């Protein structure tokens, strides 16, 4: 049923003649398998996206770390990683 509705959506957009949606439909067609799987399985990457967002906030608030190893340690500390072997020079 979901696949049928997706094809109906494709036809509706095609018949509308809106060029802006043609690119969207092309993207939908390229990712159709993954889109259909997202409806069939209750899996998502929200947790990882949240970690990525928090890491970007740390980077933004730090106004640039001069040493990557310090930035890495700060990110790991924030995300509460344990059992990390690190050396501070």
C-alpha positions, 0 to 999 in steps of 0.5 A, spaced: 500 500 500 505 504 501 508 503 495 502 504 491 501 511 494 508 513 493 507 512 485 500 516 486 505 521 489 510 521 483 504 521 478 501 527 482 507 531 482 509 529 474 502 532 472 502 538 476 508 541 472 512 544 477 519 543 476 521 544 483 518 538 485 521 534 479 528 534 483 525 532 489 521 526 485 528 524 482 531 524 489 525 519 492 526 515 486 534 514 487 532 513 495 526 509 494 528 502 497 531 506 503 525 510 504 520 504 503 525 500 508 524 506 513 516 505 513 517 497 514 522 497 520 522 501 526 530 504 526 533 510 525 539 514 526 536 520 531 541 518 537 547 519 532 544 525 529 544 528 536 551 526 538 553 529 531 549 536 533 552 536 540 559 535 537 558 541 533 556 545 538 562 544 542 566 546 536 562 552 535 563 554 543 570 553 543 572 558 538 576 553 535 581 548 538 588 549 537 590 542 538 585 536 535 587 532 541 584 537 546 578 537 542 577 530 541 578 529 549 573 534 550 568 531 545 569 524 549 569 527 555 562 530 554 559 524 551 562 520 557 566 515 554 569 511 559 575 506 558 579 511 554 586 511 553 589 518 552 595 521 554 596 529 555 603 532 553 
